[in-house]
Amino acid sequence: MAWDTWALLSILGLCVAVICWSAWGFYSDSHSGDSGTFRLPLAGGGYLDVPHPPGHSAGRHRPRGRR
């Protein structure tokens, strides 16, 4: 195969890998058992659990009416 075919296949593979990785992240976030804390990954490994402020709704999106 020509070099441009390999380049196209590697770009396609990278895009598929990023899509799968982000889908897994959203799935694991939405199905986490503890909804009372934010779980933040640390650069050195492990997680930092931060409690939600009072009145905060869980999820990735702001509640309707707040803009």
N, C-alpha and C positions, 0 to 999 in steps of 0.2 A: 504494500500500500504506500501511497505517497505521503509525504510529511504532513500535508494539509489535512488529510483524512485522519491521521493520528491526532493532530491538534484539535480537530472538531470533536472526535470521540472523547478526548480528555476533558474538553470544556463541558460536553454533555454529561460525562460521568461526574464531574465536580458539581454541576448544577443539581443532578439527581441526589448526590450525597448531602448537599446543603438542605435541600427540600426535605429529605428523610430525617435529617438531624433536627431540623426545626419542628417538624411534625411530632417527633418523639418528645421533644421538650414541651410543646403545648399539651400533648396527651398526658405526660407525667405530671405537669403542673395542675391540670384540671382534675386529675384523679388522686391528688395527694390526700392523705387521711386527715392531717391536721390543718384545719382552715383558720385557726386563730393566730397564725404567724406567717410572716413573709420568710421564705427560705432563700437566702442569698448564697451562691457558690463563692468560695474564697479562692484566690489565685494559687495558694499553696496546697490546696485540697481541703476538703471538709466543707461545712456550711455554717452560716451565721443565721440564727433564727431571731427575727425581730417581731415583737407583738404588734398586731394591728391597732391603730388608734381607735378610740371609741367612735362609733357611728360610721366606720369605714366599711364599705361593702366589698366583699371578695370578688376578684375577677380582674381581667386586664383592661376593662373599659370603664370609663366614668359613667356614673348613673345619669339617666336622662334628666334634663332640666338644669344641669350645672354646665355652664359654658363660659 
